[in-house]
Amino acid sequence: MSQIDAFAAGREGDVPGLLREMNAWSARIAGTLDELAAERMEGRDASGAVLARVSGTGRLLGLHLDSRRLRELDHVRLAGAVMEAVAAARGALGERLEELTAALSGPDGGGPDDPLAAHVERVMREG
């Protein structure tokens, strides 16, 4: 049993061992976030007129407009298509973040007792 499990269960444990486990876990999280930051995600609107590309940190890197399909959109629909494409790209980023962090939340997948579950959910909603 790990020191984290012992302390979570209210039992005494080895505090230096707990700190080592927490430091290793923090390093894995930092590495995972660094890996994600290097990735690029794309998303399209439903019409296929707009392609958005975002970084692994959620920053908009670029938009590509399909000139053939662009003729079908007025300025209001174009604005909506851009917003939809950016949202789709950021949604893909959120899915990738969940995929990368699933292994970090433990064997139960970050169940209801996961102390970070609420924080991760908030970050995913606000992303």
RAVEN-V598633 format. One record per residue. N is the residue number from 1. RES is the residue in one small letter. PHI is phi in whole degrees, 0 to 359 (999 if undefined). PSI is psi in radians with two decimals (* if undefined). BURIAL is 1 if it has 9 or more other ideal C-beta (glycine too) atoms within 8 Angstrom, else 0. Layout:
BEGIN
n:N res:RES phi:PHI psi:PSI burial:BURIAL
n:N res:RES phi:PHI psi:PSI burial:BURIAL
END
This chain:
BEGIN
n:1 res:m phi:999 psi:2.43 burial:0
n:2 res:s phi:281 psi:2.85 burial:0
n:3 res:q phi:294 psi:-0.60 burial:1
n:4 res:i phi:299 psi:-0.78 burial:1
n:5 res:d phi:297 psi:-0.71 burial:0
n:6 res:a phi:297 psi:-0.82 burial:1
n:7 res:f phi:292 psi:-0.66 burial:1
n:8 res:a phi:297 psi:-0.55 burial:0
n:9 res:a phi:276 psi:-0.01 burial:0
n:10 res:g phi:85 psi:0.16 burial:0
n:11 res:r phi:267 psi:2.72 burial:0
n:12 res:e phi:288 psi:2.62 burial:0
n:13 res:g phi:212 psi:-3.00 burial:1
n:14 res:d phi:271 psi:1.88 burial:0
n:15 res:v phi:298 psi:-0.79 burial:0
n:16 res:p phi:299 psi:-0.63 burial:0
n:17 res:g phi:294 psi:-0.70 burial:1
n:18 res:l phi:299 psi:-0.78 burial:1
n:19 res:l phi:297 psi:-0.68 burial:0
n:20 res:r phi:297 psi:-0.77 burial:1
n:21 res:e phi:297 psi:-0.76 burial:1
n:22 res:m phi:294 psi:-0.69 burial:1
n:23 res:n phi:295 psi:-0.70 burial:0
n:24 res:a phi:294 psi:-0.71 burial:0
n:25 res:w phi:295 psi:-0.75 burial:1
n:26 res:s phi:298 psi:-0.69 burial:0
n:27 res:a phi:294 psi:-0.67 burial:0
n:28 res:r phi:295 psi:-0.70 burial:1
n:29 res:i phi:297 psi:-0.80 burial:1
n:30 res:a phi:299 psi:-0.73 burial:0
n:31 res:g phi:296 psi:-0.70 burial:0
n:32 res:t phi:295 psi:-0.75 burial:1
n:33 res:l phi:293 psi:-0.62 burial:0
n:34 res:d phi:296 psi:-0.73 burial:0
n:35 res:e phi:299 psi:-0.78 burial:1
n:36 res:l phi:295 psi:-0.69 burial:1
n:37 res:a phi:300 psi:-0.49 burial:1
n:38 res:a phi:279 psi:-0.21 burial:0
n:39 res:e phi:273 psi:2.86 burial:1
n:40 res:r phi:232 psi:2.39 burial:0
n:41 res:m phi:240 psi:2.62 burial:1
n:42 res:e phi:234 psi:2.68 burial:1
n:43 res:g phi:210 psi:2.59 burial:1
n:44 res:r phi:240 psi:2.71 burial:1
n:45 res:d phi:280 psi:2.99 burial:1
n:46 res:a phi:296 psi:-0.56 burial:0
n:47 res:s phi:281 psi:-0.30 burial:1
n:48 res:g phi:82 psi:0.13 burial:0
n:49 res:a phi:283 psi:-0.48 burial:1
n:50 res:v phi:235 psi:2.30 burial:1
n:51 res:l phi:242 psi:2.18 burial:1
n:52 res:a phi:250 psi:2.51 burial:1
n:53 res:r phi:235 psi:2.26 burial:1
n:54 res:v phi:236 psi:2.72 burial:1
n:55 res:s phi:280 psi:3.01 burial:1
n:56 res:g phi:291 psi:-0.13 burial:1
n:57 res:t phi:259 psi:0.01 burial:0
n:58 res:g phi:94 psi:0.00 burial:0
n:59 res:r phi:286 psi:2.33 burial:0
n:60 res:l phi:290 psi:2.13 burial:0
n:61 res:l phi:261 psi:-0.51 burial:0
n:62 res:g phi:180 psi:2.85 burial:0
n:63 res:l phi:231 psi:2.45 burial:1
n:64 res:h phi:239 psi:2.21 burial:0
n:65 res:l phi:252 psi:2.22 burial:0
n:66 res:d phi:279 psi:1.90 burial:1
n:67 res:s phi:299 psi:-0.55 burial:0
n:68 res:r phi:292 psi:-0.72 burial:0
n:69 res:r phi:278 psi:-0.37 burial:1
n:70 res:l phi:297 psi:-0.55 burial:1
n:71 res:r phi:298 psi:-0.41 burial:0
n:72 res:e phi:278 psi:-0.15 burial:0
n:73 res:l phi:248 psi:2.33 burial:1
n:74 res:d phi:276 psi:3.13 burial:0
n:75 res:h phi:297 psi:-0.59 burial:0
n:76 res:v phi:290 psi:-0.81 burial:0
n:77 res:r phi:292 psi:-0.57 burial:0
n:78 res:l phi:295 psi:-0.77 burial:1
n:79 res:a phi:301 psi:-0.76 burial:0
n:80 res:g phi:297 psi:-0.68 burial:1
n:81 res:a phi:295 psi:-0.69 burial:1
n:82 res:v phi:296 psi:-0.82 burial:1
n:83 res:m phi:298 psi:-0.70 burial:0
n:84 res:e phi:295 psi:-0.74 burial:1
n:85 res:a phi:294 psi:-0.72 burial:1
n:86 res:v phi:295 psi:-0.74 burial:1
n:87 res:a phi:297 psi:-0.68 burial:1
n:88 res:a phi:295 psi:-0.70 burial:1
n:89 res:a phi:294 psi:-0.75 burial:1
n:90 res:r phi:291 psi:-0.54 burial:1
n:91 res:g phi:296 psi:-0.70 burial:1
n:92 res:a phi:296 psi:-0.63 burial:1
n:93 res:l phi:296 psi:-0.76 burial:1
n:94 res:g phi:298 psi:-0.72 burial:1
n:95 res:e phi:297 psi:-0.71 burial:0
n:96 res:r phi:294 psi:-0.69 burial:1
n:97 res:l phi:298 psi:-0.78 burial:1
n:98 res:e phi:300 psi:-0.74 burial:1
n:99 res:e phi:299 psi:-0.80 burial:0
n:100 res:l phi:289 psi:-0.58 burial:1
n:101 res:t phi:269 psi:-0.14 burial:1
n:102 res:a phi:303 psi:-0.71 burial:1
n:103 res:a phi:290 psi:-0.41 burial:0
n:104 res:l phi:281 psi:-0.30 burial:1
n:105 res:s phi:271 psi:0.02 burial:1
n:106 res:g phi:98 psi:3.07 burial:0
n:107 res:p phi:294 psi:-0.43 burial:0
n:108 res:d phi:271 psi:0.09 burial:0
n:109 res:g phi:72 psi:0.47 burial:0
n:110 res:g phi:72 psi:0.90 burial:1
n:111 res:g phi:299 psi:-2.90 burial:0
n:112 res:p phi:296 psi:-0.34 burial:0
n:113 res:d phi:269 psi:0.04 burial:0
n:114 res:d phi:291 psi:2.05 burial:1
n:115 res:p phi:294 psi:-0.33 burial:0
n:116 res:l phi:261 psi:-0.05 burial:0
n:117 res:a phi:303 psi:-0.79 burial:1
n:118 res:a phi:295 psi:-0.71 burial:0
n:119 res:h phi:296 psi:-0.81 burial:0
n:120 res:v phi:298 psi:-0.74 burial:1
n:121 res:e phi:299 psi:-0.74 burial:0
n:122 res:r phi:296 psi:-0.76 burial:0
n:123 res:v phi:298 psi:-0.72 burial:0
n:124 res:m phi:294 psi:-0.67 burial:1
n:125 res:r phi:290 psi:-0.68 burial:0
n:126 res:e phi:278 psi:-0.33 burial:0
n:127 res:g phi:310 psi:* burial:1
END
